[in-house]
Amino acid sequence: MANRILVTGASGLLGANFVLAALQRGKEVAAVCHVHPLFFPGAETIVADLTDANSTKMIIRAWRPDWIVHCAALTDVDWCETHPEETWAVNVGVTRNLAAVSRAHGSGLVYISTDSVFDGTRGHYAETDTVGPLNVYARSKQAGEEAVQAAGGRYLIVRTNIYGWNAVDKMNLAEWVLSRLEQGQVVPGFTDVTFSPILVNDLSDLILDMLERRLTGLYHVAGAESCSKYEFACQLAAIFGLDQGRVHPASEMDAGLLAPRPKNTSLQTGKVSKALEQPMPDVASGLRRFKALRDSGFAGQLKRMKGV
Ligand SMILES: NC(=O)c1ccc[n+]([C@@H]2O[C@H](COP(=O)([O-])OP(=O)(O)OC[C@H]3O[C@@H](n4cnc5c(N)ncnc54)[C@H](OP(=O)(O)O)[C@@H]3O)[C@@H](O)[C@H]2O)c1
């Protein structure tokens, strides 16, 4: 059963969109935020620093979720590279504690992991392929996976790569590309980075489907297609009716990024498609929904959930 769901990282890109998707399905939801509290009509907002293991324990004990959907993490890859201890405390320490507490209370734990656990030399990775993280962030996410698996409780690990509308003032790739194109600016699109992006709203719906089907274990839940970041930006421009000519081919090598990054983290999604008896969304359908969410006012609604 997944009627009571506690979402960590509820102010983040995935967390905020997941809270809304879970509410829409009639779930009871607790939304745990840290420094950016969001207020979702119909959910209980809990403000907590999850690195405080005791208060985390008390929150879980008091709220008794059927499932914890753990989206909280430090996700700025270059910041993580220069702050390994802080990164480890959140991405591994918090995860390890949540895994132990969820096991003790009989809650299941959904751990959101990343395609970056792979070294990116080959691409098209299956769940059975060997991981090889290249940077501090990716190593911490892999260690988080191991902590969840070692705890011995009920878990679902979801490796992914996401985009969508943020509630807080922070941009992901799709929002950044869109805002630059709408301002008539040029977008450097990396031709040498390949991924399988999925819209957070599609991912949220799929995770809820997985919980309803009582799936457990490790799954790649990502877009059905892979593309370069350049191709992604071009498709976004086309779908929003913007000038694709402003997306200029570029190399990640020239971007001056600090942390080493994998080149091709495309994921095979056959396992989840088979289990859910549905194909994963392709790039165009995700981007069309991304646009529809703005046209319908959903993106604006999300941004109005910031502290009152
Ligand atoms: N973004 C991507 O492209 C991507 C790709 C693959 C996998 N992932 C994974 O997907 C998950 C969600 O990513 P996202 O992009 O949605 O993250 P995000 O937007 O960066 O949000 C991170 C969340 O973590 C919370 N958080 C950080 N430190 C915390 C602490 N000490 N105590 C409590 N909460 C804390 C933040 O809360 P406050 O803002 O309130 O401080 C925020 O809600 C992460 O596990 C990430 O590793 C992301």
Ligand as a Chemical Component Dictionary entry (heavy atoms), coordinates in Angstrom:
data_LIG
# 
_chem_comp.id                   LIG 
_chem_comp.type                 NON-POLYMER 
_chem_comp.pdbx_formal_charge   0 
_chem_comp.three_letter_code    LIG 
# 
loop_
_chem_comp_atom.comp_id 
_chem_comp_atom.atom_id 
_chem_comp_atom.alt_atom_id 
_chem_comp_atom.type_symbol 
_chem_comp_atom.charge 
_chem_comp_atom.model_Cartn_x 
_chem_comp_atom.model_Cartn_y 
_chem_comp_atom.model_Cartn_z 
_chem_comp_atom.pdbx_ordinal 
LIG N1  N1  N 0  18.468 17.311 -11.505 1  
LIG C1  C1  C 0  18.880 16.285 -12.233 2  
LIG O1  O1  O 0  19.130 16.408 -13.424 3  
LIG C2  C2  C 0  19.022 14.908 -11.625 4  
LIG C3  C3  C 0  19.477 13.876 -12.446 5  
LIG C4  C4  C 0  19.552 12.599 -11.926 6  
LIG C5  C5  C 0  19.208 12.355 -10.616 7  
LIG N2  N2  N 1  18.808 13.380 -9.822  8  
LIG C6  C6  C 0  18.463 13.065 -8.432  9  
LIG O2  O2  O 0  17.093 13.348 -8.273  10 
LIG C7  C7  C 0  16.840 13.800 -6.944  11 
LIG C8  C8  C 0  16.100 15.122 -7.007  12 
LIG O3  O3  O 0  16.929 16.076 -7.684  13 
LIG P1  P1  P 0  16.444 17.579 -7.892  14 
LIG O4  O4  O 0  17.117 18.104 -9.113  15 
LIG O5  O5  O -1 14.964 17.622 -7.762  16 
LIG O6  O6  O 0  17.134 18.262 -6.616  17 
LIG P2  P2  P 0  17.124 19.801 -6.230  18 
LIG O7  O7  O 0  16.181 20.564 -7.071  19 
LIG O8  O8  O 0  18.546 20.241 -6.172  20 
LIG O9  O9  O 0  16.525 19.762 -4.749  21 
LIG C9  C9  C 0  17.249 19.211 -3.695  22 
LIG C10 C10 C 0  16.351 19.125 -2.485  23 
LIG O10 O10 O 0  17.118 18.590 -1.401  24 
LIG C11 C11 C 0  16.788 19.319 -0.233  25 
LIG N3  N3  N 0  17.874 19.256 0.741   26 
LIG C12 C12 C 0  19.181 19.479 0.538   27 
LIG N4  N4  N 0  19.854 19.374 1.700   28 
LIG C13 C13 C 0  18.940 19.052 2.648   29 
LIG C14 C14 C 0  19.003 18.805 4.056   30 
LIG N5  N5  N 0  20.159 18.878 4.735   31 
LIG N6  N6  N 0  17.859 18.515 4.712   32 
LIG C15 C15 C 0  16.677 18.458 4.058   33 
LIG N7  N7  N 0  16.549 18.657 2.730   34 
LIG C16 C16 C 0  17.679 18.981 2.047   35 
LIG C17 C17 C 0  16.565 20.741 -0.736  36 
LIG O11 O11 O 0  15.793 21.461 0.224   37 
LIG P3  P3  P 0  15.852 23.080 0.347   38 
LIG O12 O12 O 0  15.899 23.638 -1.054  39 
LIG O13 O13 O 0  14.587 23.417 1.063   40 
LIG O14 O14 O 0  17.095 23.365 1.082   41 
LIG C18 C18 C 0  15.791 20.465 -2.028  42 
LIG O15 O15 O 0  14.429 20.309 -1.736  43 
LIG C19 C19 C 0  18.210 13.884 -6.267  44 
LIG O16 O16 O 0  18.402 12.720 -5.508  45 
LIG C20 C20 C 0  19.193 13.915 -7.404  46 
LIG O17 O17 O 0  20.423 13.355 -7.023  47 
LIG C21 C21 C 0  18.694 14.651 -10.297 48 
# 
loop_
_chem_comp_bond.comp_id 
_chem_comp_bond.atom_id_1 
_chem_comp_bond.atom_id_2 
_chem_comp_bond.value_order 
_chem_comp_bond.pdbx_ordinal 
LIG N1  C1  SING 1  
LIG C1  O1  DOUB 2  
LIG C1  C2  SING 3  
LIG C2  C3  SING 4  
LIG C2  C21 DOUB 5  
LIG C3  C4  DOUB 6  
LIG C4  C5  SING 7  
LIG C5  N2  DOUB 8  
LIG N2  C6  SING 9  
LIG N2  C21 SING 10 
LIG C6  O2  SING 11 
LIG C6  C20 SING 12 
LIG O2  C7  SING 13 
LIG C7  C8  SING 14 
LIG C7  C19 SING 15 
LIG C8  O3  SING 16 
LIG O3  P1  SING 17 
LIG P1  O4  DOUB 18 
LIG P1  O5  SING 19 
LIG P1  O6  SING 20 
LIG O6  P2  SING 21 
LIG P2  O7  DOUB 22 
LIG P2  O8  SING 23 
LIG P2  O9  SING 24 
LIG O9  C9  SING 25 
LIG C9  C10 SING 26 
LIG C10 O10 SING 27 
LIG C10 C18 SING 28 
LIG O10 C11 SING 29 
LIG C11 N3  SING 30 
LIG C11 C17 SING 31 
LIG N3  C12 SING 32 
LIG N3  C16 SING 33 
LIG C12 N4  DOUB 34 
LIG N4  C13 SING 35 
LIG C13 C14 SING 36 
LIG C13 C16 DOUB 37 
LIG C14 N5  SING 38 
LIG C14 N6  DOUB 39 
LIG N6  C15 SING 40 
LIG C15 N7  DOUB 41 
LIG N7  C16 SING 42 
LIG C17 O11 SING 43 
LIG C17 C18 SING 44 
LIG O11 P3  SING 45 
LIG P3  O12 DOUB 46 
LIG P3  O13 SING 47 
LIG P3  O14 SING 48 
LIG C18 O15 SING 49 
LIG C19 O16 SING 50 
LIG C19 C20 SING 51 
LIG C20 O17 SING 52 
# 
